[in-house]
């Protein structure tokens, strides 16, 4: 579990687990598609790893933002990120 999930209620932890599982499936499929043009070559692993690293960093930033904005007085601030 992440530091973010440690701050969640039990019900929200379940939602977080589902969101993480869905995100992982998305990231895996996206990176495989992204690396598909070089699937037969020696660079496939490097392309796949690079994609996974980039998407993981984006997810980390999003969760960090989410954890920060939830501490604010206006929880609706959190929704601004998704406009």
Buried (B, 14 or more C-beta within 10 A) or exposed (E): EBEBBEBBEEEEBEEBEEEBEEBEEEBBEBBBEBBEEBEEEEEBEEBBEBBBEBBEEEBEEBBEBBBEBBEEEEEEEBEEEEE
